[in-house]
Amino acid sequence: MTGSKTSTGQVLWGAAALGLMGVVAAYPVAGPARFWANWLLWFLFLLTIAMGSLFIVALEHLVGSRWSVPLRRIPERLSTLLLPAVPMALVALGALPVLYPGTRPEAAHDPVLAGKAFWLSTPFVSTRVVLCLALWLVGVAVLTGGSLRQDRTRDPGFNVKARRFAPAFLAIFALTLTLVAFDWISALEPKWYSDIFGVYLFAGTFLAALAATAASVVYLKDRGRLEGVRPAHLYNLGAYLFAFTVFWSYIAFAQYLLMWYGDMPEEVFWYKERLAGPWLGVALLLGVVHFLIPFFALIPRDAKEDTRRLFWVAVLMLVAHVLDLYWLIFPVLGPPRLFWPELSFALFFISGGLLWVRAAMERGEDMPAGDPFLREGLEFRL
C-alpha cells in the first residue's frame, strides 16, 4: 500500500511539473488572452469545488443532519482547496486588463459600460475579491478547523457553535458566489446580464462538490477506509447527485428560454455566440454529459448504491463542470480551442489539485470522531 501511494505521488508530481512547463510557455507562445482564459477556467473549477464543499458542511450543521455525519469529513477536507485558491485568485487579477472590457479606459466612453464603470473598475473588483477570500477563509477556519480540533478535544460545544455560524455563512456564501458569477464570468462580456446567472453557477458549484464528495467517499471506501459507511449513505449521495443534475438542467434551460422568448438584442447575443458554429457542438455535448448520461445512469434505485457506477458518474460530473466553465469562458476568444496550452493547464491544475486533496485526506480522522452524533449517523438505515 505504501509503495502504491509513493508511486501515485511520483506520477502526480511528474505530471504537475510537465504541466507547469506548458503553463509557463503558454503566456509568450499562445498569448496573454489564451493564458488568462485557461487560468480563469481552472481557478474557478477548483474554487467552486471548494466553495460547494464548504456549503455542504454548513448546510449539514444548519439542518442538524445525522445520516451525513460519517461522510462530513470528506467535504471538510475538500473545502481546504480554498487555501491554494487564495494565491490563484490574486494571480487571476492579472487577467482584468486583458479579458475584461469594463476595466479598460475606453469603457468610460461606451454608453452601456459607463454606467457600470465604478463597479467594473479594477480597484473595486480587486477589493471585492480580497474581501470574498477573507470571508471564505473564516468559513474554513470555523467549520473545517473546528471539526478537526473536535477530533482531539471531543468537545460537543463545537456543534452548537457551528450550527449558530452556519446561517451567517450561508448568507455570505450566497452573496460571494453571486459575485464570483458576475465578477469572473459575466464581466467577460459586461453588456450581457442575467438575473439568474448566480443561481446557475450555484447549481453547477453544488453539483460539482457533491460529485467530488461522492468520488472521494467511494475511493476511500474501496481502500478499506470509511468502514462504517453503508449502502444507505451511498444511496443518499446518489440521490442528491440525481436531484441536482435535474436542478442544473432546469436552471440552464430556464435562463435560455427566458432570453429566447424575450428576444432582446442585449441578451440574445451571448447565446448566439455559444450556439453558433463549433460552439453548438460544445453546447450539445454539455447537455449530454451534464444531464442525459448522469440522469439515465442514476435513475435505477440500485445504481445509487453501486459504488462503481456512482464513482464514474461523479467523475463524469466533474468533467461536465469543466466543460460548462469552458463553454462560459472561452467564446470570448473566438472558436473553441483545445491544444497543448489547454492540455498543459489541465495537467497542471488536475495533478496539483489531486496532490492537495491526497494530502488533505490524511488530515484528522476519516470521520468526525469527536461529533456526538457520529454513532447515530453510522446506524442510519433507509
N, C-alpha and C positions, 0 to 999 in steps of 0.2 A: 504493500500500500504506500509506504514512504517513497519507494523508488518510483512508483507511478506518479505520485504528487510532484516529485522533483522533475521528472521527465515532462509533465504537463506544464510546469512552471517555466522550464527552459524553452519549450516551444512558444509559449506566450511571450516571454521576454524577447525571443528572437524575432517573432512576428511584429512585436511593437517597435523594435529597433529598425526593422526593414520598412515598416510603415512610416516611421518618423523621417527616414531619409527621403521618402517620396513626398511627405508633407512639406519638408524644408525646400525641396526642389520645386514644388508646385507654385510658390509665390513668384519667383523670377521667370519660370518657364511658361506656366499656364496663365499667369497674370493675377493681379490683386483681386479682381472681382470673383474669379472662379475659386481662388484660395479662400476668400471670406465666406462665400456661399457654402463651401464644404465645411468650413469650421463652424458656421452657424448651424448647419444641419446636425452635426454630431454633438455639438454642445447642447442643443435643445433636446436631442434624443436622450442623453444621459441625465440632463436636468429634469425632464418630465418624468422619467422613471423614478428618480429620487423624490421629487415632489409628490408624485402619486403614491409612493410607498409611505411617505410621512402622512399623507391624507388618510390612508388605510389605518395606520396606527392611531391617529387622532380620532377617527370615526369609531374604532373599536372601543376606545376609552369612553367616548361620549355616550354611546348606546349601551355600555355595560355588557358587551358581547362576551359570552362564555365559551362557545364552541371554538372560537378562533384563537383563544389564549395560547394553546400549544403551537400555533403557527406564527404568532405575532413577532417572534424574534427575527423571522426572515425579512419582512418589510422594514423592521427596525434596522437591520444590517444594510439593506438596500438603500435606505434613506441617507446613509453616510456618503453616498455618491455626491451629496450636496457639498462635501468638503472639497473635492477636486473641481467641482463646478464653479467654485468661487474664483480661482485664477482663470479658468476658462472663460467666465463671463467678463472679467476685466480685460482679458485679451480681445474678446469679441467686440469690445467698444471700438477697436481699431477699424471695424467694418463700417462704422457710421458714415464717414465721409465718402466711402466707396460705393456702398449699396443702397444708402438711404437718401432719397432725393430731398426729403424735408430738412436735412441738416446742412444743405449746401446754400451758399449766399443767394443764388438765383431763385431760391424758393420764395424769397420775400417779394418777388415780382410776379408770382403766379397768383391769380385771384382766388384760387381754391386753397392753396397751401399757405397763403399769407395769414389767413385766419387761424391756422394751426401752428404758426411759426414758433411761438414760445414753447408749446407742448412738444414739438418735434426737435427743438434745438438740442445740440449735443450736451450742453451743461445740464439741462433739465432731465434729459434721458439718462445721463450718467448718474445723476443724483438718485433717480428712481431705482436704477439698477443696484446701486450700493445699498440703498435702504431695504430693498427686497432681499438682498443677500444677507443682510444683518438679521432680518426677521426670520428668515429660514434657518439660519444657524442657531437662533434662540430656540426654535422648534425642535431641532435635532438635539440640542443640549438638554432640554427639559424632558422630551419624550423618550428618545433613544438612550441618552446618557443616564437619565434617571432609572430606566429599566435595567440597564447593566449594573448600576450601583445596587439596585434592589436584589440582584443575584447574591451579592455579598452580605447585605445588611438584613435581608428578609423583612424589611420594614413595610407593612401594609399601608402606611400613610402615603406612599407614592401613588397608589391607585386613586386616592382621594384628590391628591394634587393634580394628577394627570387628567382626571375627569373634569376638574374645575378649569384647567388650562385649555382643554380641547375645544370648547365653543369659541374662545377667543382666537385660537389658532385657525380653526376652520373659516372664520370670518377673514382672517389675514390671508389664508390660502386662496379664497375666492377672489379677493381683490388683487393679490400679487400675480396669480395665474392669468387673470384677465389682462394685467399689464404686460405679462410676457407675450400673450397672444397679439396685443396691439403694438407693443414697442419693438418686438423682434421679428414678427411675421407680417402683420397687416401693414406696418410702416414701410415695408419694402415697396409698396405701391400706395402711398398715402392718400391718393384721391379716391380710393375704394374704401367702403365701410360696410360692416355687417353688425347688426345688433347682437347676433348670437354667436359671433366668432369665438368669444371667450368660452362659451358653453361647448362649442365644437372642439376646442383644444382640450377642455376638461375631459370630455368623453374619451379622446384618444389617450390622454395622460393617465386616467384611472384604469383604462383597459390595458395599457402597456405595463403599469405597475402590477396589476393582477396577473398578467401573463408572466412577468419576471418572478413574481412570488410563487406562482404555480410551478414553473420550471425549476426553481430552486428547491422547493419542497420535494418534488419528485426526485430530483438529483440527489439530495441528501438522504432521502428515504431509501433509495436504491443502494446506497452505500452503508446501510446499517445504522444511520442516524435517524432521529425522529421516530424511534420505535413505537411510541405510543400513538402516533398518527394513524387513524383508522380510515377505511373507505368512506365513512360518512363525512370526514373532514375534506377529503378529496372531492367528494360529490358537491359539497357546498362551493368549493373553489371553482369547479367546472360550471356550476350553475351561475355563478357570478360572471364568469367569462362569457357564457352564452348570453346572459341578460344584457351585458354592456356591449357585446357585439351588435346586438339589435339596437341598443340606445345610440351608439355611434352612428350606425347607418341611418337611423331616423333623423338625427340632428343634421347629418350631412345632406340628406335628401331634402329636408325641410328648408335648409338655407338655400339650396339650389332652386327649389320650387318657388319660394317667395320671390327670388330675384328674377326668375324666368317669367313669372306671372306679372310682376311689376314692369319688367322690360324698360328699366330706366338706364340710360346710357352710362351714367356714373357708377352703376353697379354691375351691369352685364359684361363690361369689357374684361373684368377679372376672370369670369368663367369662359369668355370667348378665347382668352389666351390659353386656358387649361383644357379646353375641349376641342381644339383645332389642331390639325396636322398630327405629328407624332405624339403630342401630349394627350390626344384622345385615347391612344393605346395605353398610355400610363394610367389614365383615369379608369379605363375598363379593367385593367389588371388590378388596380387598387380595390375596385368593387368586388372582384373575385377573391382576392386573398384576405381582404379585411372584413368581408361579410359572407359571401357564398360558401367558401370552404369551411371556415370555423362554424358557421351556422348549422350546416348539414352534418358536420363531423360530431357536433356536441348535442344534437337532438336526442339520440337514444339515451335512456337513463344510464345504462351500463357504461356508456362512453365517458361519462363524467367521473367514474371511479376507475377507469382503465388508465394506469399510470403511463403506459407507453403513448397512448393516444393523447392524453392530457398534456404530456411533455411536448410532443411535436406540434400540437395545436398552439400551445403557449409560445413556442419558438416562432411559429408562423405569424402569430400576432405581433411579435416584436419586429419581425421583418416587415410586416404590413405598416407598422408605426413609422419605420424608417422611410418606406415608400410614400406614406402620407406626407411626411415632412418634406421629402424631396419634391413632391407634386406641389406643395405650397410655396416652396422657396425658389426652386431652380428656374421656373419660367421667366423670371426677371433677367436671366442670362440669354434667353432665346430657346432654341431647340434642346431637347434632352441631351445630356452629356453623361457618358459613362466610360471613362478610360482610366489611364493609370493614376491621375490625380484623385479621382473619386475612390478608386480601389485602395490607394495608399492611405487616405483618410479613414476609410472603413477599417483597414487592417490595424492602423494605429489606435483608433478610439475603441474598437471592439476588444482588441488584445489588452489595452490599458484598462478598460472597464472591467474585463473579466479578472485581471490581476487584482484590481482593487476589491472586487466582490469576493474573490477567493480568499484574500486576507481577512476581509470583514467577517466571513463565515466562520472564522476561528476565534472571533472575539466573544467572550462570555459563553454561557451555556447555549445549547441549541434550542432550548425552550426557556421562557422566563421563569426560572426556578424559584424566584422569590415571590411570584404572584400568588396570592392566597386562593385564586380561582383556577389555578392550573389543574388541580385534581378534577374539578368539575368539568373542565374543558376536555380532559383526557377520557372522561366517561361519556362523552357525547355520543348519542345514537340518533338515527333518523326515525 
